[in-house]
């Protein structure tokens, strides 16, 4: 899945710091807000309710989400002693999948953080046999090609994916209809009962511009789109190194 705004190392450090300094002056009920199951790309309006259990007023400076997908926060400037608090925001599950554990962070005017924890599941419409591919040492203009299988989560129809406009600038894609045996995810085979496709993506000449000029590593997200599931954000990742 997928929180992409805060890099992994920074997110871990931030989580450690908030866990260390946050206290329970503000308690939310339930302790872990159940987002439930969302389809990838769905947006849900969330309302968190809690209380200031101290004898002092808490003045909030900011409220934000740890990670991406959270926006349009509404919160009070002040939470009275022994008073209640309501936090509202929109949560979008694009680019996420599987188990998710988002965190909302409230920060008061002294810099002290208070956490509101949530959990949920994001259901994706497609399953990939592989999602990470190695370009190796790559020079500009070289061709690389990778193949993998895809099928729908419900195993009833073939995926209708195409490359999105941005990915089509650097990659080409072909598909072949197949019937798959998906009993063992580590050993996907043709000749089964599940309708799927064999996808082959190839480089059209990877670009290197902007911040990429400062790095030797390659990290390219190849994104797809689907008419059947227009909100879904299926993708694979290409990694490697520039020669």
C-alpha positions in Angstrom: 0.0 0.0 0.0 0.8 3.2 0.1 1.5 6.5 1.9 3.8 8.4 -0.5 4.1 12.0 0.8 6.4 11.2 3.7 9.4 9.0 2.8 9.7 5.7 4.6 12.6 6.7 6.8 11.1 10.1 7.7 7.8 8.5 8.4 9.4 6.1 10.8 11.3 8.8 12.6 8.2 10.9 12.8 6.1 8.0 14.2 8.8 7.4 16.8 8.9 11.0 17.9 5.1 11.3 18.2 4.9 8.1 20.1 7.5 9.4 22.5 6.1 12.8 23.1 2.3 12.4 22.6 0.2 11.8 25.7 -3.4 11.0 26.3 -4.6 14.5 27.2 -7.0 14.0 24.3 -8.7 10.6 24.0 -10.7 9.5 21.0 -13.6 7.1 21.0 -13.2 4.5 19.7 -9.4 4.4 20.3 -8.9 3.1 16.8 -11.4 4.6 14.4 -12.7 1.8 12.0 -12.5 3.1 8.5 -13.9 -0.2 7.3 -13.3 -1.5 3.8 -12.9 0.9 0.9 -12.4 0.2 -2.8 -9.2 1.7 -4.1 -9.8 5.3 -5.0 -12.9 5.8 -2.9 -13.3 8.9 -0.7 -14.8 8.8 2.7 -15.7 11.7 5.0 -14.5 10.8 8.5 -15.6 12.4 11.8 -13.4 11.7 14.8 -14.8 12.4 18.3 -12.8 12.7 21.4 -12.4 14.7 24.6 -9.9 16.8 26.5 -9.6 14.8 29.8 -7.4 17.4 31.5 -8.3 20.4 33.6 -6.6 22.8 31.2 -7.8 24.2 27.9 -5.9 23.0 24.8 -5.3 25.4 22.0 -4.7 23.8 18.6 -2.3 25.2 16.1 -2.7 22.6 13.4 -4.2 19.2 12.5 -2.9 17.0 9.7 -2.6 13.5 8.4 0.6 11.4 8.7 0.9 10.3 5.1 -1.3 11.1 2.1 -4.9 10.7 1.3 -6.2 13.1 4.0 -7.5 16.6 3.3 -10.0 19.3 4.1 -9.5 19.2 7.8 -12.0 20.9 10.1 -11.1 21.4 13.7 -11.8 23.8 16.6 -9.1 26.3 17.7 -9.7 25.5 21.3 -10.7 22.4 23.3 -12.1 23.4 26.7 -11.0 21.5 29.9 -13.1 18.4 30.2 -14.7 19.4 26.8 -15.3 17.4 23.7 -13.6 17.8 20.3 -14.7 16.8 16.8 -12.2 16.5 13.9 -13.6 16.1 10.3 -11.7 15.4 7.1 -11.9 13.6 3.8 -9.9 10.4 3.3 -9.0 9.2 -0.2 -7.7 5.7 -0.7 -6.0 6.2 -4.1 -2.6 4.5 -4.4 -3.3 2.4 -1.3 -4.0 -1.3 -0.9 -4.5 -3.9 1.8 -4.3 -3.1 5.5 -4.0 0.6 6.3 -3.3 2.4 9.6 -3.5 6.2 9.0 -2.8 8.6 11.9 -4.2 12.1 12.4 -1.9 14.4 14.4 -3.2 17.3 16.4 -0.5 19.8 17.4 -1.1 22.5 20.1 0.5 25.9 20.3 3.3 24.5 22.5 4.2 22.0 19.9 2.8 19.0 21.7 1.2 16.3 19.4 -1.9 14.3 20.1 -2.7 11.2 18.0 -5.9 9.8 16.6 -5.4 6.3 15.2 -7.4 4.6 12.5 -7.4 1.3 10.7 -9.1 -0.1 7.6 -8.7 -2.2 4.5 -8.4 -1.0 0.9 -9.6 -3.5 -1.7 -7.9 -3.4 -5.1 -9.7 -4.6 -8.2 -6.6 -6.2 -9.8 -4.0 -8.7 -8.7 -0.4 -8.7 -10.2 1.8 -11.7 -10.4 4.7 -9.2 -9.8 4.9 -5.5 -9.1 8.6 -4.8 -8.9 11.0 -5.0 -11.9 14.7 -4.4 -12.3 16.1 -2.4 -15.2 19.7 -3.2 -14.1 22.3 -0.7 -15.3 20.5 1.4 -17.9 21.8 3.9 -20.5 19.5 6.4 -22.1 17.7 4.9 -25.1 18.3 1.3 -24.2 15.3 -1.1 -24.4 14.1 -3.2 -21.5 11.1 -5.5 -21.4 9.2 -7.2 -18.6 6.2 -9.5 -18.5 3.7 -10.3 -15.8 0.2 -11.6 -15.3 -2.9 -9.8 -14.1 -6.4 -10.8 -13.1 -9.4 -9.3 -11.3 -9.7 -9.8 -7.6 -13.1 -11.4 -8.0 -11.6 -13.7 -10.7 -14.7 -13.2 -13.0 -13.4 -11.0 -15.8 -10.2 -9.9 -17.6 -8.6 -6.6 -16.6 -9.3 -3.8 -19.1 -6.2 -1.8 -18.3 -4.2 0.6 -20.5 -1.2 2.8 -19.8 -2.1 6.2 -18.4 -1.0 9.2 -20.4 2.1 10.0 -18.4 3.4 6.5 -18.3 2.8 6.1 -22.1 5.5 8.8 -22.7 8.2 6.4 -21.5 6.7 2.9 -21.8 4.8 0.8 -24.3 2.4 -2.1 -23.4 1.0 -5.1 -25.0 -1.5 -7.6 -23.6 -2.5 -11.2 -24.3 -5.7 -12.9 -23.0 -4.9 -16.0 -21.0 -6.6 -18.4 -18.5 -4.6 -18.6 -15.3 -4.0 -21.0 -12.4 -3.6 -18.7 -9.4 -3.8 -21.2 -6.6 -0.1 -20.4 -5.7 0.7 -16.7 -6.0 4.4 -17.5 -6.2 3.8 -19.9 -9.1 1.2 -18.3 -11.5 0.7 -20.6 -14.5 -1.3 -20.5 -17.7 -3.9 -23.1 -18.3 -6.2 -22.6 -15.3 -9.8 -21.3 -14.9 -9.2 -17.7 -14.0 -9.5 -15.2 -16.9 -6.5 -12.9 -17.0 -4.0 -11.2 -19.2 -0.3 -11.4 -19.8 1.1 -7.9 -19.8 4.4 -7.0 -21.4 5.8 -3.5 -20.8 8.9 -2.1 -22.6 10.9 1.1 -22.3 10.5 3.7 -25.0 13.5 5.5 -23.6 13.5 6.4 -19.9 13.8 10.1 -19.1 16.2 11.6 -16.6 15.3 15.2 -15.6 14.8 17.5 -12.6 15.6 15.8 -9.3 16.5 12.6 -11.2 19.7 14.2 -12.5 21.1 14.3 -9.0 20.6 10.5 -8.4 22.1 7.5 -10.0 19.2 5.2 -9.0 16.2 4.8 -11.2 12.7 4.7 -9.8 9.9 4.8 -12.3 6.2 4.1 -11.4 4.3 2.7 -14.4 0.6 3.6 -13.9 -2.4 2.0 -15.6 -6.0 3.1 -15.9 -9.3 1.1 -16.2 -12.7 2.1 -17.7 -14.4 -0.5 -15.5 -12.7 0.8 -12.3 -11.9 4.5 -13.1 -11.0 5.4 -9.5 -8.4 2.5 -9.2 -4.7 3.3 -9.3 -2.9 0.1 -10.4 0.8 0.4 -11.0 4.1 -1.4 -11.0 7.6 -0.1 -10.1 10.8 -0.1 -12.2 14.1 0.3 -10.4 17.7 0.3 -11.5 20.8 2.5 -11.9 22.0 4.8 -14.6 25.2 3.9 -16.4 
